[in-house]
């Protein structure tokens, strides 16, 4: 079985990639990293379409694993692969949906899964409208999968007005979108990350940080702990991954009142470094098991 992991060149040595390659090589798989910067596509309606790596025509792999890059180049390569019957994990449509934090939450909400109340900002609305929809504090974040790097907690109308005025030019001229979201305050210093493979919970961890902060980036100053999911947590995470069509995913849950939850986000290219450390589980091996099973199932089905 020939497997490619696709990402930007600068991400070749990240933990996720190295662990997947390590486990794949243990199974004697032909698995390697391919930088999307090295790929060129040639398409023609009247002859065989071709893919080149560093100007050399290359035979296609059996399986491709695209990472977090959501550029037009990555999207076009994945579309090419899918039309060539390469098995892509996760599929292009699912990956693009998960990368758009508003559309993915909208999909979940339309199916009655609990998400934080959210407003999409393309332009600057009237402050009164926002205040009728959301109570302070309000979370302001970016739309894409890097939203965790850019999150602001807005405490009052003066702060909101100042921030929106500052962002007005970017929103209108740079085609930038933002999200305004209700603040889930009941346990604002902890959340739950659940890792799924093929709609099955593989592992989960609680992420805790300083109670004066609200950003769940434990690599800065928080802690992670192994967690055994209960029935509610398992059902809600499986339904979320299923609705966004993700074979491999993580689902982040916020703790709401009355022991219920809100889905903060769903991710199509989940890392697992801290998860393996917190749970002592071999997540990379689970992913390789899944790839092997699904690929041979696909081949058998095609025959």
C-alpha positions as CSV (number, residue, x, y, z in Angstrom):
1,X,0.0,0.0,0.0
2,X,1.4,3.4,-1.0
3,X,0.5,6.3,1.3
4,X,1.2,10.0,1.0
5,X,0.9,12.5,3.8
6,X,0.4,15.9,2.2
7,X,1.3,19.2,3.9
8,X,3.5,22.3,3.6
9,X,7.2,21.6,3.5
10,X,7.7,23.4,6.8
11,X,5.5,20.9,8.6
12,X,7.4,17.8,7.5
13,X,8.8,17.1,10.9
14,X,5.8,17.8,13.1
15,X,4.8,15.1,15.6
16,X,1.7,14.0,13.8
17,X,3.5,13.3,10.6
18,X,6.4,11.5,12.1
19,X,4.3,9.3,14.3
20,X,2.0,8.2,11.4
21,X,5.1,7.4,9.2
22,X,6.7,5.5,12.1
23,X,3.6,3.3,12.6
24,X,3.2,2.8,8.9
25,X,6.8,1.7,8.4
26,X,6.2,-0.9,11.2
27,X,3.6,-2.5,8.9
28,X,6.0,-2.4,6.0
29,X,3.9,0.2,4.2
30,X,5.2,2.5,1.5
31,X,4.5,5.7,3.4
32,X,6.1,9.1,3.0
33,X,5.6,12.9,3.4
34,X,5.0,14.9,0.2
35,X,5.2,18.7,0.2
36,X,2.4,20.4,-1.7
37,X,4.8,23.0,-2.9
38,X,6.5,20.3,-4.9
39,X,3.4,19.1,-6.7
40,X,2.2,20.3,-10.2
41,X,-0.9,19.1,-11.9
42,X,-1.5,18.9,-15.7
43,X,-5.1,18.3,-16.8
44,X,-6.4,17.6,-20.3
45,X,-9.8,16.4,-21.5
46,X,-8.2,14.3,-24.3
47,X,-5.3,12.7,-22.6
48,X,-4.3,11.2,-19.3
49,X,-4.1,13.7,-16.5
50,X,-0.7,13.9,-14.8
51,X,0.8,14.7,-11.5
52,X,4.4,15.8,-11.1
53,X,6.6,16.0,-8.1
54,X,9.7,18.2,-8.5
55,X,9.0,18.1,-12.3
56,X,9.0,14.3,-12.5
57,X,5.8,12.5,-13.5
58,X,4.7,10.4,-10.6
59,X,2.3,7.5,-10.2
60,X,-0.5,8.1,-7.7
61,X,-0.6,6.6,-4.2
62,X,-3.4,4.3,-2.9
63,X,-4.1,6.6,0.0
64,X,-3.6,10.3,0.7
65,X,-3.8,12.0,4.1
66,X,-4.1,15.8,3.6
67,X,-3.2,17.9,6.7
68,X,-4.5,21.2,7.9
69,X,-3.7,23.4,4.9
70,X,-6.9,24.7,3.3
71,X,-5.3,26.6,0.4
72,X,-6.7,26.5,-3.1
73,X,-3.6,24.4,-4.1
74,X,-4.4,21.7,-1.5
75,X,-8.1,21.7,-2.4
76,X,-7.3,21.3,-6.1
77,X,-4.8,18.4,-5.4
78,X,-7.4,16.6,-3.3
79,X,-10.1,17.0,-5.9
80,X,-7.6,15.6,-8.5
81,X,-6.9,12.6,-6.2
82,X,-10.6,11.9,-5.5
83,X,-11.4,11.9,-9.2
84,X,-8.5,9.5,-9.8
85,X,-10.0,7.1,-7.2
86,X,-7.3,7.6,-4.7
87,X,-8.6,7.1,-1.1
88,X,-8.5,10.5,0.6
89,X,-8.7,10.8,4.4
90,X,-10.5,13.0,5.2
91,X,-12.4,13.7,2.0
92,X,-12.2,17.2,0.4
93,X,-15.8,18.1,1.1
94,X,-15.6,17.1,4.7
95,X,-12.3,18.8,5.3
96,X,-13.4,22.1,3.8
97,X,-16.6,22.0,5.9
98,X,-14.7,21.3,9.1
99,X,-12.2,24.1,8.4
100,X,-15.0,26.7,8.1
101,X,-16.0,27.1,11.8
102,X,-19.3,28.9,11.0
103,X,-20.6,26.4,8.3
104,X,-19.7,23.4,10.4
105,X,-21.4,24.8,13.5
106,X,-24.4,25.7,11.2
107,X,-24.5,22.1,10.0
108,X,-24.5,20.8,13.6
109,X,-27.1,23.3,14.8
110,X,-29.4,22.5,11.9
111,X,-29.4,18.9,13.2
112,X,-30.2,20.0,16.7
113,X,-26.8,19.4,18.2
114,X,-25.9,22.0,20.9
115,X,-23.5,24.7,19.8
116,X,-22.8,28.2,21.2
117,X,-25.0,30.9,19.9
118,X,-22.9,32.5,17.1
119,X,-23.1,35.5,14.8
120,X,-21.1,35.7,11.5
121,X,-19.4,39.1,10.9
122,X,-18.6,40.1,7.3
123,X,-19.4,43.8,8.0
124,X,-19.9,45.8,11.1
125,X,-23.5,45.4,12.4
126,X,-25.3,47.7,14.8
127,X,-24.0,47.2,18.4
128,X,-27.6,47.1,19.6
129,X,-28.3,44.1,17.3
130,X,-25.4,42.2,18.8
131,X,-26.4,43.0,22.3
132,X,-29.9,41.7,21.7
133,X,-28.5,38.4,20.6
134,X,-25.6,37.9,23.0
135,X,-24.8,38.8,26.6
136,X,-21.5,40.0,27.8
137,X,-18.8,38.7,27.9
138,X,-18.7,37.9,24.2
139,X,-16.1,35.8,22.4
140,X,-14.7,37.2,19.2
141,X,-12.7,34.8,17.0
142,X,-11.5,34.1,13.5
143,X,-13.5,32.0,11.1
144,X,-10.9,29.4,10.0
145,X,-9.3,26.5,11.7
146,X,-6.6,28.7,13.3
147,X,-9.2,30.5,15.3
148,X,-7.6,29.3,18.6
149,X,-4.6,31.6,17.8
150,X,-6.9,34.7,17.7
151,X,-9.6,34.8,20.4
152,X,-10.7,37.9,22.3
153,X,-13.1,38.0,25.3
154,X,-15.1,41.3,25.0
155,X,-16.4,42.5,28.4
156,X,-18.7,45.3,27.5
157,X,-20.1,47.5,24.7
158,X,-17.2,50.0,24.8
159,X,-14.7,47.3,24.2
160,X,-16.8,45.8,21.4
161,X,-17.3,49.1,19.7
162,X,-13.5,49.8,19.8
163,X,-12.6,46.4,18.5
164,X,-15.1,46.4,15.7
165,X,-14.1,49.9,14.6
166,X,-10.5,48.8,14.5
167,X,-11.5,45.7,12.4
168,X,-13.9,47.4,10.0
169,X,-11.3,48.0,7.3
170,X,-10.0,44.4,7.4
171,X,-13.5,43.0,7.2
172,X,-14.5,45.1,4.2
173,X,-11.3,45.2,2.2
174,X,-9.5,42.0,3.0
175,X,-12.5,39.7,2.7
176,X,-12.0,38.6,6.4
177,X,-14.8,37.0,8.5
178,X,-15.1,36.9,12.2
179,X,-17.4,35.1,14.6
180,X,-19.1,36.5,17.7
181,X,-20.1,33.8,20.1
182,X,-21.7,33.5,23.5
183,X,-19.4,32.8,26.4
184,X,-20.0,29.5,28.1
185,X,-19.0,30.5,31.6
186,X,-20.1,27.5,33.8
187,X,-16.7,25.8,33.5
188,X,-14.8,28.3,31.4
189,X,-11.4,27.0,32.4
190,X,-11.9,23.4,31.2
191,X,-13.0,21.6,28.1
192,X,-13.1,18.1,26.7
193,X,-11.4,16.9,23.6
194,X,-12.6,13.7,22.1
195,X,-10.7,11.9,19.3
196,X,-12.6,9.7,16.9
197,X,-11.6,7.3,14.1
198,X,-14.3,6.0,11.8
199,X,-17.0,7.3,14.1
200,X,-15.6,5.5,17.1
201,X,-14.2,7.2,20.2
202,X,-10.5,6.3,20.5
203,X,-9.5,8.5,23.4
204,X,-10.4,11.8,25.1
205,X,-8.7,14.2,27.5
206,X,-9.7,17.0,29.8
207,X,-7.9,20.3,29.1
208,X,-7.6,22.6,32.1
209,X,-5.9,26.0,32.4
210,X,-5.8,28.9,34.7
211,X,-9.2,30.0,35.9
212,X,-8.5,33.6,35.1
213,X,-8.0,32.7,31.4
214,X,-10.4,31.2,28.9
215,X,-8.2,29.9,26.0
216,X,-7.7,26.1,26.0
217,X,-4.1,26.1,24.9
218,X,-2.5,23.8,27.4
219,X,0.9,24.0,25.7
220,X,1.2,27.5,27.1
221,X,0.1,27.1,30.8
222,X,-2.5,24.4,31.2
223,X,-2.7,20.7,31.9
224,X,-4.2,17.6,30.2
225,X,-5.7,14.5,31.8
226,X,-7.0,11.2,30.6
227,X,-10.8,11.1,30.5
228,X,-13.3,8.2,30.2
229,X,-16.2,9.5,28.1
230,X,-19.8,8.9,29.3
231,X,-22.7,8.0,27.1
232,X,-23.7,11.6,26.5
233,X,-20.2,12.6,25.4
234,X,-19.8,9.6,23.2
235,X,-23.2,10.1,21.4
236,X,-22.7,13.8,20.8
237,X,-19.2,13.5,19.5
238,X,-20.1,10.6,17.1
239,X,-23.1,12.5,15.8
240,X,-20.9,15.6,15.1
241,X,-18.2,13.6,13.2
242,X,-20.9,11.8,11.3
243,X,-22.7,15.0,10.2
244,X,-19.5,16.6,9.0
245,X,-18.6,13.3,7.2
246,X,-15.2,13.0,9.0
247,X,-13.5,9.7,9.2
248,X,-10.8,11.0,11.6
249,X,-11.7,14.0,13.8
250,X,-11.6,15.6,17.2
251,X,-14.6,17.2,18.8
252,X,-14.1,19.8,21.5
253,X,-16.9,20.1,24.0
254,X,-17.6,22.9,26.4
255,X,-19.3,22.2,29.7
256,X,-22.7,23.9,30.0
257,X,-25.1,24.1,32.9
258,X,-27.1,21.1,34.1
259,X,-24.3,18.7,33.1
260,X,-24.9,19.3,29.4
261,X,-22.5,20.4,26.6
262,X,-21.9,22.7,23.7
263,X,-19.8,21.8,20.7
264,X,-17.0,24.4,20.5
265,X,-15.6,23.0,17.2
266,X,-14.8,19.9,15.1
267,X,-11.4,19.5,13.5
268,X,-10.6,17.5,10.3
269,X,-6.8,17.3,10.9
270,X,-6.5,16.5,14.6
271,X,-3.1,16.4,16.2
272,X,-2.6,13.9,19.0
273,X,0.8,14.6,20.7
274,X,-0.7,15.7,24.0
275,X,-3.5,13.1,23.7
276,X,-0.9,10.3,23.5
277,X,0.9,11.7,26.5
278,X,-2.2,12.1,28.6
279,X,-3.7,8.7,27.8
280,X,-0.6,6.5,27.1
281,X,-2.5,5.2,24.0
282,X,-1.0,4.7,20.6
283,X,-3.2,7.0,18.5
284,X,-1.0,6.7,15.5
285,X,-1.4,2.9,15.5
286,X,-5.2,3.3,15.6
287,X,-5.1,5.6,12.5
288,X,-2.9,3.1,10.6
289,X,-5.3,0.3,11.6
290,X,-8.2,2.3,10.2
291,X,-6.4,3.2,6.9
292,X,-5.5,-0.5,6.4
293,X,-9.0,-1.7,7.1
294,X,-10.8,0.9,5.1
295,X,-8.5,0.7,2.1
296,X,-8.8,-3.1,1.7
297,X,-12.5,-2.8,2.3
298,X,-12.7,-0.3,-0.6
299,X,-10.7,-2.5,-2.9
300,X,-12.9,-5.5,-2.1
301,X,-16.0,-3.4,-2.8
302,X,-14.7,-2.2,-6.1
303,X,-14.0,-5.7,-7.2
